[in-house]
Amino acid sequence: MKAIEYIALALNLVSAIAIIVFVLLHSGKGAGLSEMFGGMMPATSTGTGIIEKNLDRITIVCAAVFGVTLLVLMVVGG
């Protein structure tokens, strides 16, 4: 294995675990991370709190890293 494969594999593993954790932290119906850390947070125009919005962004970044590392592993390893 080349060094780039090891790096891509490590990033892939970390991003996969992060996606699982952040998806589980998302709120269901009426309860979620914002209620756990202080109850009533000011809502934005979409109805989600600031914490949920940042959680969405982090989850999207982790998913993008996961996808890119999968492509790198396919190209380099294949």
MODELLER restraints for C-alpha pairs under 7 A, 6 or more apart:
rsr = mdl.restraints
at = mdl.atoms
rsr.add(forms.Gaussian(group=physical.xy_distance, feature=features.Distance(at['CA:5:A'], at['CA:73:A']), mean=6.35, stdev=0.5))
rsr.add(forms.Gaussian(group=physical.xy_distance, feature=features.Distance(at['CA:5:A'], at['CA:76:A']), mean=6.92, stdev=0.5))
rsr.add(forms.Gaussian(group=physical.xy_distance, feature=features.Distance(at['CA:8:A'], at['CA:69:A']), mean=5.35, stdev=0.5))
rsr.add(forms.Gaussian(group=physical.xy_distance, feature=features.Distance(at['CA:8:A'], at['CA:72:A']), mean=6.89, stdev=0.5))
rsr.add(forms.Gaussian(group=physical.xy_distance, feature=features.Distance(at['CA:8:A'], at['CA:73:A']), mean=6.55, stdev=0.5))
rsr.add(forms.Gaussian(group=physical.xy_distance, feature=features.Distance(at['CA:11:A'], at['CA:69:A']), mean=6.89, stdev=0.5))
rsr.add(forms.Gaussian(group=physical.xy_distance, feature=features.Distance(at['CA:12:A'], at['CA:66:A']), mean=5.33, stdev=0.5))
rsr.add(forms.Gaussian(group=physical.xy_distance, feature=features.Distance(at['CA:12:A'], at['CA:69:A']), mean=5.67, stdev=0.5))
rsr.add(forms.Gaussian(group=physical.xy_distance, feature=features.Distance(at['CA:12:A'], at['CA:70:A']), mean=6.98, stdev=0.5))
rsr.add(forms.Gaussian(group=physical.xy_distance, feature=features.Distance(at['CA:15:A'], at['CA:62:A']), mean=5.33, stdev=0.5))
rsr.add(forms.Gaussian(group=physical.xy_distance, feature=features.Distance(at['CA:15:A'], at['CA:65:A']), mean=6.58, stdev=0.5))
rsr.add(forms.Gaussian(group=physical.xy_distance, feature=features.Distance(at['CA:15:A'], at['CA:66:A']), mean=5.57, stdev=0.5))
rsr.add(forms.Gaussian(group=physical.xy_distance, feature=features.Distance(at['CA:16:A'], at['CA:66:A']), mean=6.48, stdev=0.5))
rsr.add(forms.Gaussian(group=physical.xy_distance, feature=features.Distance(at['CA:18:A'], at['CA:62:A']), mean=6.71, stdev=0.5))
rsr.add(forms.Gaussian(group=physical.xy_distance, feature=features.Distance(at['CA:19:A'], at['CA:59:A']), mean=6.00, stdev=0.5))
rsr.add(forms.Gaussian(group=physical.xy_distance, feature=features.Distance(at['CA:19:A'], at['CA:62:A']), mean=6.04, stdev=0.5))
rsr.add(forms.Gaussian(group=physical.xy_distance, feature=features.Distance(at['CA:19:A'], at['CA:63:A']), mean=6.61, stdev=0.5))
rsr.add(forms.Gaussian(group=physical.xy_distance, feature=features.Distance(at['CA:22:A'], at['CA:55:A']), mean=6.95, stdev=0.5))
rsr.add(forms.Gaussian(group=physical.xy_distance, feature=features.Distance(at['CA:22:A'], at['CA:59:A']), mean=6.01, stdev=0.5))
rsr.add(forms.Gaussian(group=physical.xy_distance, feature=features.Distance(at['CA:25:A'], at['CA:32:A']), mean=6.91, stdev=0.5))
rsr.add(forms.Gaussian(group=physical.xy_distance, feature=features.Distance(at['CA:25:A'], at['CA:33:A']), mean=6.20, stdev=0.5))
rsr.add(forms.Gaussian(group=physical.xy_distance, feature=features.Distance(at['CA:26:A'], at['CA:32:A']), mean=6.01, stdev=0.5))
rsr.add(forms.Gaussian(group=physical.xy_distance, feature=features.Distance(at['CA:26:A'], at['CA:33:A']), mean=6.58, stdev=0.5))
rsr.add(forms.Gaussian(group=physical.xy_distance, feature=features.Distance(at['CA:26:A'], at['CA:52:A']), mean=7.00, stdev=0.5))
rsr.add(forms.Gaussian(group=physical.xy_distance, feature=features.Distance(at['CA:27:A'], at['CA:33:A']), mean=6.21, stdev=0.5))
rsr.add(forms.Gaussian(group=physical.xy_distance, feature=features.Distance(at['CA:34:A'], at['CA:41:A']), mean=6.72, stdev=0.5))
rsr.add(forms.Gaussian(group=physical.xy_distance, feature=features.Distance(at['CA:34:A'], at['CA:49:A']), mean=6.79, stdev=0.5))
rsr.add(forms.Gaussian(group=physical.xy_distance, feature=features.Distance(at['CA:34:A'], at['CA:51:A']), mean=5.93, stdev=0.5))
rsr.add(forms.Gaussian(group=physical.xy_distance, feature=features.Distance(at['CA:34:A'], at['CA:52:A']), mean=6.80, stdev=0.5))
rsr.add(forms.Gaussian(group=physical.xy_distance, feature=features.Distance(at['CA:41:A'], at['CA:49:A']), mean=5.97, stdev=0.5))
rsr.add(forms.Gaussian(group=physical.xy_distance, feature=features.Distance(at['CA:42:A'], at['CA:49:A']), mean=6.17, stdev=0.5))
rsr.add(forms.Gaussian(group=physical.xy_distance, feature=features.Distance(at['CA:43:A'], at['CA:49:A']), mean=4.70, stdev=0.5))
